């Protein structure tokens, strides 16, 4: 799981504790990933410890609660290297937009057109926000790479909306044809 591996990679820099890891993660990957929930991070750290990829030790503090410091093990370093050597391949393409298009095509041309219009406006707004974000983070190459990826994905999504517009009549008509065939089949079954 990528978060597990990102935490292992952060620990490759040296021992660290939960809130420090959270801050370094958010600073390193930037605003496009979003905040890392501290509760989730501690679940990840517990699992990494259970799997012997990290160790932890408690450091006593006089004016604060004890701090738990995590350290990467040699097995943890090997796991990060194994993960990095394995290419990312999307095994399934799931996207909410396609589910919306599926549903809208069943509710008629007007609904289908409305969904496309709403989606287009959202993607155009998202592109504007991403370009503004890119300008604010122009000095951080890694964050810029993530923002550029988000821009390219959003442009591709916008292109899908355009393609759906070009085939809207066929998509909606195809569903109407399926419904008509199913209705006539049901009528024939009832008459038999």
C-alpha positions in Angstrom: 0.0 0.0 0.0 1.6 3.3 -1.0 1.1 5.1 2.4 3.0 2.3 4.1 5.8 2.7 1.7 5.9 6.4 1.9 6.2 6.2 5.7 9.0 3.6 5.3 10.8 6.0 2.8 10.5 8.9 5.3 12.0 6.7 8.0 14.9 6.0 5.6 16.0 9.5 6.5 16.3 8.5 10.2 14.2 7.8 13.3 11.1 9.9 13.7 7.8 10.1 15.7 4.2 10.3 14.5 3.5 14.0 14.3 6.9 14.6 12.8 6.3 12.0 10.1 2.8 13.5 9.4 4.4 17.0 8.9 7.2 15.7 6.7 4.7 13.7 4.6 2.4 16.6 4.1 5.3 19.0 3.3 6.9 16.5 0.9 4.0 15.5 -1.2 2.2 18.8 -1.1 -1.4 19.9 -1.1 -2.6 17.6 -3.9 -2.4 14.5 -1.7 -4.3 16.1 1.2 -3.8 15.8 4.9 -2.6 12.6 6.4 -4.9 11.6 9.3 -2.8 11.1 12.4 -4.9 8.2 13.6 -4.4 6.5 10.2 -0.7 7.1 10.4 -0.5 5.5 13.8 -2.4 2.5 12.4 0.1 2.3 9.6 3.0 2.5 12.0 1.5 -0.3 14.2 1.2 -2.5 11.2 4.7 -1.7 10.1 6.0 -2.6 13.5 3.9 -5.8 13.6 5.4 -6.8 10.2 8.9 -6.0 11.6 9.6 -3.3 9.0 10.1 -0.7 11.8 10.9 -0.8 15.5 9.8 1.6 18.1 11.1 2.8 21.4 9.6 5.1 24.0 11.6 8.3 24.8 10.6 9.8 28.2 9.9 13.5 28.3 9.7 15.5 31.5 7.0 18.1 30.6 5.1 16.2 27.8 3.8 12.7 27.3 6.5 10.1 26.4 7.3 10.1 22.7 7.3 7.0 20.6 10.2 7.0 18.1 10.1 4.7 15.0 13.2 3.4 13.2 13.4 1.6 9.8 14.7 -2.0 10.0 16.8 -3.6 7.3 13.6 -5.6 6.3 11.8 -2.2 6.0 14.5 -0.8 3.8 14.4 -3.9 1.6 10.6 -3.6 1.4 10.9 0.0 0.1 13.4 -1.0 -2.5 11.2 -3.9 -3.6 8.2 -1.6 -3.9 10.2 1.0 -5.9 11.4 -1.7 -8.3 7.9 -2.9 -9.0 6.1 -0.8 -11.7 2.8 0.8 -11.0 0.2 -0.8 -13.3 -3.5 0.1 -13.0 -5.4 -3.2 -12.8 -8.9 -1.7 -13.1 -10.1 1.6 -14.2 -12.8 2.8 -11.9 -14.1 6.3 -12.0 -17.2 8.0 -10.6 -17.7 9.9 -13.8 -18.3 6.6 -15.7 -20.9 5.6 -13.1 -22.6 9.0 -13.5 -22.6 8.6 -17.2 -24.1 5.1 -16.9 -26.8 6.4 -14.6 -27.6 9.5 -16.6 -27.8 7.6 -19.9 -30.7 5.6 -18.3 -32.6 8.7 -17.3 -32.7 10.4 -20.7 -31.0 12.9 -22.9 -31.8 15.9 -20.7 -30.3 14.3 -17.6 -27.3 13.1 -19.5 -26.6 16.6 -20.9 -27.0 18.2 -17.4 -24.5 15.7 -15.9 -22.0 16.6 -18.7 -22.5 20.3 -18.2 -22.0 20.1 -14.4 -18.9 17.9 -14.8 -17.4 20.2 -17.4 -17.8 23.2 -15.1 -16.3 21.3 -12.3 -13.3 20.2 -14.3 -12.7 23.8 -15.7 -12.8 25.1 -12.1 -10.5 22.4 -11.0 -8.0 23.2 -13.7 -8.0 26.9 -12.7 -7.4 26.0 -9.1 -4.6 23.6 -10.0 -2.9 26.2 -12.2 -3.1 28.7 -9.3 -1.7 26.0 -7.0 1.1 25.3 -9.5 2.1 29.0 -9.3 2.2 29.0 -5.5 4.5 25.9 -5.4 6.7 26.7 -8.4 9.9 26.3 -6.3 9.1 22.7 -5.1 9.9 20.3 -8.0 8.3 17.2 -6.4 5.1 19.0 -5.6 5.0 20.5 -9.1 5.3 17.1 -10.6 2.2 15.9 -8.5 0.3 19.1 -9.5 1.2 18.5 -13.2 -0.1 14.9 -12.9 -3.4 16.3 -11.5 -3.7 18.8 -14.3 -3.1 16.1 -16.9 -5.7 13.8 -15.3 -8.2 16.6 -15.1 -7.6 17.5 -18.8 -8.2 13.8 -19.7 -11.4 13.8 -17.7 -12.5 16.9 -19.5 -11.7 15.2 -22.8 -13.9 12.2 -21.7 -16.8 14.7 -21.1 -16.3 16.0 -24.7 -16.2 12.5 -26.1 -19.4 11.6 -24.2 -21.1 14.8 -25.6 -20.1 13.6 -29.1 -21.8 10.2 -28.6 -24.6 11.3 -26.3 -27.3 10.4 -28.8 -26.0 6.9 -29.3 -25.4 6.3 -25.5 -28.9 7.4 -24.6 -30.5 5.7 -27.6 -28.7 2.5 -26.8 -30.1 2.4 -23.3 -33.6 3.2 -24.6 -33.2 0.3 -27.1 -32.1 -2.0 -24.2 -35.1 -0.9 -22.1 -37.5 -1.5 -25.1 -36.1 -4.9 -25.7 -36.4 -5.8 -22.0 -40.0 -4.5 -21.9 -41.0 -6.5 -24.9 -39.4 -9.6 -23.4 -41.2 -9.0 -20.1 -44.5 -8.5 -22.0 -44.0 -11.7 -24.0 -43.2 -13.6 -20.8 -46.4 -12.3 -19.1 -48.5 -13.3 -22.1 -47.2 -16.8 -22.2 
